[in-house]
Amino acid sequence: MTAPGQAGGESSAVLNELEQFQKSNERNIQSIADYPSVARAFIKANSTLLSSAAVERLFSTAGIILSPRRCKMTDQLFDKIVFLKSR
């Protein structure tokens, strides 16, 4: 499953970077600079939204992903898929 505009290798590299960040013990804001994809997502997630349209699109995407056929998906996998689809 590849996000639009991304090669499969780039998508897996982002997932690897995200997993490395989650496993790291450092939780200060300066340590995020070592993980550029995580830093971009952090800035995107912690920026003020100009309208609720982006939030509505995110909820719509999440609703499509969490369909009855995928109801046994783990929270972690769901978060990663929504993250990749929202990029």
N, C-alpha and C positions, 0 to 999 in steps of 0.2 A: 504494500500500500504506500503510494508515493504522493506527497503533497504536490499540488499544482506548481509547475515551474521548477521542480526539483528532480534531480537524478536520484535513483535508488540509493547510491552510495552516500550522497549528501544527507539524505534523510536518516540513514543508519548512523552517520557520524554525529548528527545532532542528538539522536537517542543515546549514543555512547557518552557524549559530553554531559548530557542531563543525568545519566546514571552515575558518572564520576563525581559530578557536583553533589548529588544526593548522598554519596558515600563519604564525601570529605567531611572532616570534623570542624573545619573553619566555617563560621557563620557571620563574619563581619562583612560589611559592605565592600571593603577593598578586595576581598578574596573573589568576588564575582567577576573581576576583570580577567581572571585566568580562564574564564568560560564565556567566550564571546556570544554564543547562541543563547546561553542562559541570561547573559546581561541584556541582550536585545529583548528577550521575552519579559524580563523584569521591568525594563523601561516601558515596554508596551502595556504591561499589566498594571503598572503603577502610575500611568499617565491619566490625566483627567479626560473623560470622554466628552466630546462636544454635543453628542446626542445619545439617545438610548437605542438608536438603530444598530450600532455595533453590538450592544448587549443582546438585543433581540435576535440578531443573526447568530450569535454564539449559542444562545439557548435553543434556537431552531436546529443548528448543527448538532448540538448535544442530543436533542430529542430524536433526530434521525439516526444518530450513532447508537443510542441506547434503545434499540427496537426489541420487541418481544423475542426475536430470534437470538439476540445477544444479551439476554437478561442475566446470564451467569458470568458476565465479564467482571474481572476484578476492578476495584477502584483505581488502582495504579495504571492498568492498561487503558481504562476509560479516560483518565486524565491525560495520558500520553497521546492518545488518538485525537482528543479534542484539541490539545495543544498543537499538534501537527496540522490539523485541518484548519485551525484559526490563523495560521501564519500566512 
